[in-house]
Amino acid sequence: MSLKQIITNTIDKINYYLGRKIFNNFNFFSYNLFNSIYKKNICNNLYLENDFIFSYHNLGFSKLGSVDNNNINNLVISLQQNNPEVSPGDLFSYDYKIDETSMHLIKEIINQSLSEKLRILEKYYNLKIILTNVKVTRNYYISDNKLEEKYSNFFHSDGYVFNLFKVFINLDDINENKGPLIVVKKEKVKDFIKFYSYNMRKYCAITEETKDFFYKNTGDKGDIFLCNTTELLHK
């Protein structure tokens, strides 16, 4: 390893350590500092009067209503026509191929069900919002291999700054047995870290004692969930 690599790795370790100690998350200190300055000086906090912005700003997540079931059904049919039948086994996660028809249907969903909320988010962020990535994924239940990370089933934060956010749309009814997105509540992060001795990406079993640490994004087909995955530990 070169001297430059040693210095870079050392700086990254310090950056990561300070992020955890000072901001109680697992993103770099430098990113957290940017996020803090952005929230105080760039975000248009007049929009905190809006219910979903208030929730998003303070909790890091918010429900955004739902998509009409006809639109969801059309997208599901299109995806099924262009993807093989997928069943569990040694497979833990499957990313659907998105053809031109499916992408058109996804854009319709965004324009019809999300455009108003995205306009409000643009005002809040004081920033033009750009769609950078679309994924349709099916994750399968993990039991025997639960101590091994097979996809994003270990708690982690996304390594980026505050103006990255993700929107999750249910293509099926999601209950606790269907692998919902789970986030660690901001006010419970210190308890979470202490209880699980958490200092790196790892498996954490949710118990009766710790269930209040988490928010589980269960819900109906078509439900829309906004989440800042750079601020929140999630899996």
FENMO-V167605 format. One line per field, one symbol per residue. psi: psi as a letter, one per 20 degrees, with the letter a starting at -180 (. if undefined). A space follows every 50 residues. Layout:
psi->???
This chain:
psi->prhghggghgggggggghgghhikakrqghghgggggghhigqnihjiip ghggggghhjrqqkbrqphgggggggggghhjqqppqrciphqpoqpoah gghghghggghhiigghhgghgggilqpppohqpqoqpqqppfhkhjpoh cljqprqpnarhjprqppppjrpoahiklqppqpqgijgggggggjlpjr orpopprhhjhiiqppmrarpiqppppnihhppr.
